[in-house]
Amino acid sequence: MKSSAIAHSNIALIKYWGNWDKVSPKLNIPLNDSVSMTKYGFSESIHLQTHTTIEFSEDFKENEAILNNNPLKGRDMERILKIINPLRNLKKIDYKFKMMSFNDFPTQAGLASSAAGFAALTIAAAKALSLDLTQEELSTYARLGSGSAARSIHGGFVYWYQGISHETSYAEKICGSYDFDINAIIAIIDEGKKDVTSDLGHELAKTSIFNPIRIKKSHEQAVEIKAAILNDDFKKVGMIAEKNCMFMHSVMMTSEPALFYWSPITLKVIKKVLYLRKSENLDCFFTIDAGPNVHCLCRPEIIEYVQNILENIEGIEKTILVRPANDSYTTNEHLF
């Protein structure tokens, strides 16, 4: 009862921030529909992916989980069990497990490492337990560990429906990785772990007076951006994603306590993107998840030009070139 899987991180074009309080908080049901692009990094050795192996056995005496050679305990193990326990119940077994996982990119730095990690865990665990689940069903279990992990089950461009229950809050593919021509440059400003993790930050969303309007507009923008993706309207996709990003960070900054994920360098990158659009007439847009690092969205033909400009900004540690990734998948390469 052993399996391995590889999943990629994603960047939300329509953000998920805060959970719906009319159901159990354990379900991680979002306050609005969201849309994302699953990412494949093609810079150096960074592919923005998590490789996970899990084995279940009646011989194991306790659950064991290791990430990047570090044992996981406490809250980290609790999040893993949020996925594993329902899957074990579905299989009607109570075997203990051993899990080993590696990220090839910074963890808890606002690059969606939890999305890739919990997606890979879900796929590997379901395969190890011989559970015949659709990708949409897998997304509902991945969501239990990290909401955004629901989207990383799929490749390409993904729509996550808010739903009203475990079964109805699922992610489905809008289109494949080659169906919408877009690249991104991630400007890495800080690879360190953020002070407030996303799962804790979600709990603060409801304290911002701006959150209700963000929710309303995000529902509308999710529908609009899906149509724009299918119509290959890059400029509209970029403008909507940028506006939605600012909505989310406005909520973060006005929460109690306030969350300031940006750094002064983040603002420098934002201003450079705005300059490129206004002064050089380049279709280049920014979006930022819960961290200081900036994703600059552009068409493939200008990616190297934009990368060179961003790398000349003082304070940028490095850049990662990104294109849409394919679906997450199982692999015969086991980590133990």
Backbone torsions as a table, in degrees:
resi	resn	phi	psi	omega
1	MET	NA	67.0	-175.6
2	LYS	-136.4	139.6	179.1
3	SER	-156.2	159.6	177.7
4	SER	-131.1	153.5	-179.9
5	ALA	-148.6	156.4	175.8
6	ILE	-125.6	129.7	178.6
7	ALA	-133.4	155.1	-178.5
8	HIS	-110.0	157.0	176.0
9	SER	-74.4	171.6	176.5
10	ASN	-137.7	158.5	173.9
11	ILE	-113.7	125.0	-179.7
12	ALA	-76.1	125.8	172.9
13	LEU	-87.2	-36.0	167.3
14	ILE	-115.3	117.6	-166.0
15	LYS	-77.0	152.5	169.2
16	TYR	-106.7	119.0	177.8
17	TRP	-150.4	109.0	-179.9
18	GLY	99.5	144.4	-178.4
19	ASN	-108.3	149.7	-179.0
20	TRP	-69.1	127.8	-174.1
21	ASP	-93.1	7.5	179.5
22	LYS	-91.5	-1.1	175.1
23	VAL	-131.2	176.1	179.7
24	SER	-60.0	132.2	177.9
25	PRO	-61.8	-18.6	178.8
26	LYS	-65.6	-19.8	-176.1
27	LEU	-82.2	-14.6	-178.2
28	ASN	52.3	44.1	176.0
29	ILE	-82.9	125.6	-172.6
30	PRO	-74.9	170.1	178.4
31	LEU	-84.0	-12.8	-178.7
32	ASN	-156.8	161.1	170.7
33	ASP	-62.5	151.8	176.4
34	SER	-139.0	163.4	-177.3
35	VAL	-135.6	141.6	-177.5
36	SER	-145.4	167.9	170.2
37	MET	-118.0	123.3	174.4
38	THR	-75.1	138.0	-166.4
39	LYS	-112.6	138.0	169.1
40	TYR	-118.4	120.4	178.6
41	GLY	-85.0	129.5	178.6
42	PHE	-119.4	33.2	172.8
43	SER	-105.5	125.6	175.9
44	GLU	49.2	-126.0	-176.9
45	SER	-105.3	10.3	-178.5
46	ILE	-94.7	111.5	178.7
47	HIS	-107.5	3.5	179.6
48	LEU	58.0	48.7	-176.3
49	GLN	-134.0	157.1	174.2
50	THR	-117.3	133.5	177.1
51	HIS	-111.3	121.5	-175.0
52	THR	-129.9	136.6	172.6
53	THR	-121.4	136.2	177.2
54	ILE	-137.5	141.3	177.6
55	GLU	-133.0	136.9	174.8
56	PHE	-109.7	137.9	179.4
57	SER	-155.2	142.3	175.7
58	GLU	-71.5	-11.3	179.2
59	ASP	-83.3	-19.5	-179.8
60	PHE	-72.0	137.6	-178.3
61	LYS	-92.2	-21.6	179.3
62	GLU	-152.3	162.7	176.1
63	ASN	-77.1	137.8	-179.7
64	GLU	-135.0	132.5	179.1
65	ALA	-136.2	134.6	-177.5
66	ILE	-132.9	128.5	176.8
67	LEU	-121.9	122.4	-179.8
68	ASN	50.1	43.6	177.9
69	ASN	72.0	7.9	178.9
70	ASN	-110.3	125.2	177.6
71	PRO	-63.0	141.1	180.0
72	LEU	-103.1	132.4	179.6
73	LYS	-135.7	179.5	171.7
74	GLY	55.3	-129.6	-175.8
75	ARG	-60.1	-36.3	179.8
76	ASP	-63.2	-43.5	178.4
77	MET	-68.6	-35.6	178.1
78	GLU	-60.2	-39.8	-180.0
79	ARG	-68.3	-36.9	176.3
80	ILE	-63.8	-44.0	-178.7
81	LEU	-66.9	-23.4	176.2
82	LYS	-61.6	-28.5	176.5
83	ILE	-91.4	-47.9	-173.0
84	ILE	-66.1	-42.6	-177.4
85	ASN	-60.3	-47.9	176.4
86	PRO	-61.5	-35.7	179.3
87	LEU	-70.7	-39.0	175.4
88	ARG	-64.4	-39.0	178.1
89	ASN	-63.9	-38.3	179.1
90	LEU	-63.2	-37.0	179.4
91	LYS	-83.3	-13.8	-178.7
92	LYS	62.9	47.2	172.9
93	ILE	-134.4	162.5	176.7
94	ASP	-128.7	27.7	178.6
95	TYR	-60.6	143.4	172.0
96	LYS	-75.6	168.5	-176.3
97	PHE	-136.8	159.2	167.7
98	LYS	-121.7	130.5	-179.8
99	MET	-127.8	136.1	173.8
100	MET	-131.1	135.7	-174.7
101	SER	-142.5	145.8	176.5
102	PHE	-132.9	132.2	169.7
103	ASN	-99.3	139.2	176.2
104	ASP	-97.8	18.2	179.3
105	PHE	-147.7	165.5	-174.3
106	PRO	-57.0	140.3	-179.1
107	THR	-96.4	137.0	177.9
108	GLN	56.0	41.0	179.5
109	ALA	-117.5	17.0	-179.4
110	GLY	82.7	24.0	179.6
111	LEU	-115.3	17.0	176.4
112	ALA	65.9	40.6	176.2
113	SER	-65.7	-34.4	179.6
114	SER	-68.3	-33.3	177.9
115	ALA	-62.6	-48.6	178.7
116	ALA	-65.8	-42.1	-176.2
117	GLY	-63.7	-48.2	-177.7
118	PHE	-76.1	-26.2	173.3
119	ALA	-66.8	-46.0	179.0
120	ALA	-63.0	-41.4	178.8
121	LEU	-60.8	-45.5	-178.6
122	THR	-62.4	-46.2	-177.9
123	ILE	-65.0	-45.0	-179.0
124	ALA	-65.7	-43.2	-178.4
125	ALA	-66.1	-42.1	179.3
126	ALA	-63.1	-39.7	178.7
127	LYS	-68.6	-42.2	180.0
128	ALA	-62.5	-33.5	-179.8
129	LEU	-89.5	3.7	179.3
130	SER	56.6	41.5	176.9
131	LEU	-92.4	128.5	-178.3
132	ASP	-93.2	88.3	-176.5
133	LEU	-116.1	142.8	174.6
134	THR	-72.6	166.8	176.9
135	GLN	-61.7	-37.9	178.7
136	GLU	-64.0	-41.2	178.2
137	GLU	-67.2	-40.4	176.3
138	LEU	-58.9	-37.5	-178.5
139	SER	-64.1	-31.4	179.8
140	THR	-69.8	-32.7	178.2
141	TYR	-78.7	-38.4	176.3
142	ALA	-60.3	-36.7	179.7
143	ARG	-57.6	-29.5	-177.8
144	LEU	-66.1	-29.8	178.4
145	GLY	-84.3	-42.8	178.6
146	SER	-155.1	125.5	-176.1
147	GLY	-51.9	-47.0	-176.3
148	SER	-67.6	-15.4	177.6
149	ALA	-66.0	-24.2	176.6
150	ALA	-56.3	-37.6	-177.3
151	ARG	-76.1	-28.4	-176.5
152	SER	-78.2	-4.8	172.0
153	ILE	-62.9	-36.9	-177.2
154	HIS	-96.9	157.2	168.8
155	GLY	-94.7	-179.2	176.3
156	GLY	67.3	-130.5	-175.0
157	PHE	-116.9	134.4	-163.8
158	VAL	-131.4	139.6	176.4
159	TYR	-113.8	122.4	177.7
160	TRP	-106.0	114.9	179.7
161	TYR	-79.4	132.2	179.1
162	GLN	-55.0	-53.2	-179.5
163	GLY	69.9	178.8	-180.0
164	ILE	-129.4	4.5	-177.4
165	SER	-155.6	174.7	178.6
166	HIS	-57.3	-44.6	-174.7
167	GLU	-72.5	-30.6	-173.6
168	THR	-94.4	-7.3	176.7
169	SER	-98.2	87.1	-174.2
170	TYR	-135.3	166.7	179.1
171	ALA	-112.5	143.2	175.2
172	GLU	-136.2	156.1	-177.7
173	LYS	-77.6	133.4	172.8
174	ILE	-80.9	-50.0	176.9
175	CYS	-161.3	167.1	-174.3
176	GLY	-78.6	177.3	-173.2
177	SER	-67.7	-20.7	-178.7
178	TYR	-105.7	7.5	-174.5
179	ASP	-91.9	-12.9	177.5
180	PHE	-137.9	122.7	-169.9
181	ASP	-84.6	98.7	-178.0
182	ILE	-150.2	143.1	171.2
183	ASN	-127.3	174.5	175.3
184	ALA	-148.9	151.8	171.0
185	ILE	-115.5	123.2	175.7
186	ILE	-93.0	118.6	175.3
187	ALA	-87.4	108.8	-178.2
188	ILE	-85.5	115.8	-178.6
189	ILE	-102.8	-36.8	-179.7
190	ASP	-151.4	120.4	179.6
191	GLU	-91.1	-2.2	-177.7
192	GLY	-73.6	163.2	177.7
193	LYS	-70.0	136.2	179.8
194	LYS	-74.1	154.2	-176.3
195	ASP	-66.9	-37.0	179.7
196	VAL	-118.9	114.3	-179.3
197	THR	-69.5	159.8	-176.6
198	SER	-60.8	-40.1	-176.9
199	ASP	-64.4	-30.7	175.1
200	LEU	-78.6	-36.7	178.7
201	GLY	-62.6	-34.7	179.1
202	HIS	-56.7	-34.1	-176.7
203	GLU	-67.9	-20.2	-177.3
204	LEU	-90.3	-12.0	-174.5
205	ALA	-54.8	-41.0	-175.7
206	LYS	-66.8	-12.6	-179.0
207	THR	-84.9	-7.2	179.8
208	SER	-90.7	134.1	179.2
209	ILE	-69.9	-15.1	-178.8
210	PHE	-89.8	-6.8	-174.3
211	ASN	-64.5	-40.3	179.6
212	PRO	-57.1	-41.2	-179.9
213	ILE	-72.7	-32.4	175.1
214	ARG	-61.4	-42.6	179.9
215	ILE	-61.4	-48.4	-178.8
216	LYS	-60.0	-48.5	-178.2
217	LYS	-68.3	-34.5	-179.3
218	SER	-65.1	-39.1	176.0
219	HIS	-58.8	-44.7	-179.4
220	GLU	-66.5	-43.6	-177.2
221	GLN	-68.3	-30.8	178.1
222	ALA	-61.4	-43.6	178.6
223	VAL	-66.2	-42.5	-178.1
224	GLU	-65.5	-42.6	-175.4
225	ILE	-73.9	-31.4	175.2
226	LYS	-60.7	-46.3	179.0
227	ALA	-63.3	-39.4	-179.2
228	ALA	-66.4	-37.9	176.4
229	ILE	-62.3	-47.9	-178.9
230	LEU	-66.3	-25.4	179.2
231	ASN	-94.0	4.7	-179.3
232	ASP	55.6	39.3	179.1
233	ASP	-96.1	83.3	-173.7
234	PHE	-60.9	-44.7	-177.1
235	LYS	-60.6	-41.9	-180.0
236	LYS	-67.5	-40.1	177.0
237	VAL	-58.9	-47.4	-178.5
238	GLY	-62.6	-43.5	-178.2
239	MET	-65.8	-41.6	179.7
240	ILE	-66.8	-45.2	-179.1
241	ALA	-60.7	-42.1	-179.7
242	GLU	-63.9	-45.3	179.6
243	LYS	-63.6	-42.0	-179.0
244	ASN	-65.9	-36.1	176.1
245	CYS	-59.2	-45.2	-179.0
246	MET	-67.4	-33.2	174.8
247	PHE	-58.8	-48.7	-176.6
248	MET	-63.9	-45.4	-177.9
249	HIS	-70.2	-25.7	173.6
250	SER	-65.2	-39.2	176.7
251	VAL	-65.7	-44.6	178.8
252	MET	-57.9	-45.9	-175.1
253	MET	-71.5	-17.6	-179.2
254	THR	-111.0	13.3	174.4
255	SER	-77.8	168.9	178.0
256	GLU	-123.3	107.7	-1.5
257	PRO	-73.8	160.2	-178.7
258	ALA	-70.9	145.6	176.8
259	LEU	-112.5	119.9	177.2
260	PHE	-116.3	93.7	179.7
261	TYR	-82.9	-22.3	-178.3
262	TRP	-72.6	155.0	170.5
263	SER	-118.3	171.0	175.8
264	PRO	-56.9	-32.0	179.5
265	ILE	-69.7	-34.9	176.3
266	THR	-55.0	-46.2	-178.9
267	LEU	-66.3	-34.1	176.2
268	LYS	-61.3	-42.5	180.0
269	VAL	-65.9	-44.0	178.1
270	ILE	-56.0	-47.8	-178.4
271	LYS	-64.9	-34.5	178.0
272	LYS	-66.6	-41.0	177.5
273	VAL	-62.6	-43.7	178.2
274	LEU	-62.8	-37.4	177.9
275	TYR	-64.4	-44.4	-179.3
276	LEU	-61.0	-36.7	-178.6
277	ARG	-73.1	-41.1	-175.9
278	LYS	-81.3	-46.1	-172.0
279	SER	-91.1	-28.1	-179.1
280	GLU	-111.6	0.9	176.6
281	ASN	57.3	37.5	179.0
282	LEU	-97.4	136.5	175.4
283	ASP	-79.7	89.8	-178.5
284	CYS	-136.4	132.2	-173.5
285	PHE	-136.6	157.8	-179.6
286	PHE	-116.2	152.1	167.9
287	THR	-149.7	148.8	-173.2
288	ILE	-138.9	127.6	174.5
289	ASP	-85.2	-158.7	-175.7
290	ALA	-79.2	76.5	-179.0
291	GLY	177.6	-179.4	-177.8
292	PRO	-87.4	-15.0	-172.4
293	ASN	-78.8	143.5	-171.5
294	VAL	-112.5	133.1	171.1
295	HIS	-96.5	122.3	177.4
296	CYS	-105.0	114.0	-175.7
297	LEU	-89.2	134.1	178.0
298	CYS	-157.7	171.6	173.6
299	ARG	-77.6	153.9	-176.9
300	PRO	-57.1	-31.9	-173.8
301	GLU	-69.4	-16.2	179.7
302	ILE	-115.7	8.9	-172.8
303	ILE	-62.8	-40.4	-178.7
304	GLU	-70.2	-35.5	177.9
305	TYR	-64.0	-46.7	179.6
306	VAL	-66.4	-39.5	178.1
307	GLN	-57.9	-45.5	-179.1
308	ASN	-61.5	-38.9	179.4
309	ILE	-66.1	-44.9	-178.2
310	LEU	-65.8	-37.5	-178.3
311	GLU	-68.6	-16.2	177.6
312	ASN	-88.0	-1.4	176.7
313	ILE	-79.6	124.0	-179.4
314	GLU	-62.3	129.1	179.6
315	GLY	107.6	-14.0	176.6
316	ILE	-77.4	119.7	-178.8
317	GLU	-71.8	-42.2	179.1
318	LYS	-172.2	173.5	175.0
319	THR	-125.5	153.4	176.8
320	ILE	-124.3	125.6	177.7
321	LEU	-85.9	138.1	-171.4
322	VAL	-133.4	141.4	168.5
323	ARG	-133.1	167.0	179.6
324	PRO	-62.0	139.0	-179.0
325	ALA	-93.0	161.6	172.0
326	ASN	-83.0	-179.7	-179.4
327	ASP	-60.0	153.0	168.8
328	SER	-65.4	158.3	-172.3
329	TYR	-155.6	160.7	173.7
330	THR	-86.0	155.4	-178.5
331	THR	-141.7	153.0	176.4
332	ASN	-85.9	-1.0	177.6
333	GLU	-83.1	102.3	-179.6
334	HIS	-94.0	147.7	-178.0
335	LEU	-86.6	-10.6	174.2
336	PHE	-154.9	NA	NA
